[in-house]
Amino acid sequence: MAVSKLKITQVRSLISQCKRNRDVVKGLGLTRVGKSVVVENTPAFRGMIKKVIHLVKVEEADV
């Protein structure tokens, strides 16, 4: 069974965000506004995305 992928794009700056939010965004592999990464759609990544949903845009990735 193939795991689906999610494309995550950082759309807001991390300036004035708490350390926890900065660490979660860094853990997702994002480094600056406009950068995108593709990750697997697993409960761990979904939980991380839920914590910083106000900073990122999430879409289904075409594999």
C-alpha atoms as one frame of an Amber mdcrd trajectory, in Angstrom:
protein
   0.000   0.000   0.000   1.464   3.325  -1.089   1.373   6.172   1.405   0.009
   9.407  -0.056   2.137  12.545  -0.018   1.450  16.094   1.158   3.041  19.242
  -0.248   3.621  21.799   2.510   4.489  25.416   1.694   5.476  28.013   4.293
   3.347  31.116   3.721   4.022  33.182   6.868   7.204  34.279   8.575   8.453
  32.758  11.807   9.321  36.180  13.235   7.426  36.696  16.507   6.428  33.024
  16.671   7.141  31.035  19.811  10.081  28.621  19.858   7.767  25.617  19.715
   6.271  26.778  16.399   9.719  27.560  14.961  10.942  24.092  15.952   7.933
  22.369  14.364   8.360  24.248  11.072  12.072  23.399  11.087  11.180  19.755
  11.766   8.947  19.761   8.692  11.979  20.824   6.648  10.905  24.384   5.914
  13.446  27.188   6.147  11.901  30.308   4.598   8.659  31.771   3.277   7.754
  30.293  -0.110   9.736  27.071   0.300   7.864  23.794  -0.219   8.547  20.240
   0.887   6.823  16.938   0.147   6.248  14.614   3.104   4.358  11.377   3.664
   0.789  11.607   4.916   1.333   9.965   8.303  -0.188  10.746  11.713   3.129
  12.221  12.911   3.348  14.734  10.062  -0.369  15.547  10.279   0.058  16.353
  13.972   2.992  18.653  13.218   1.006  20.392  10.483  -1.950  20.881  12.831
   0.286  22.800  15.277   1.424  25.303  12.628  -1.507  25.325  10.186  -1.654
  29.126  10.462   1.876  29.350   8.991   1.671  26.829   6.151  -0.424  25.810
   3.142  -1.071  22.083   2.647  -2.049  20.330  -0.610  -2.089  16.789  -1.940
   1.133  16.063  -3.856   1.065  14.383  -7.236   3.302  11.328  -7.015
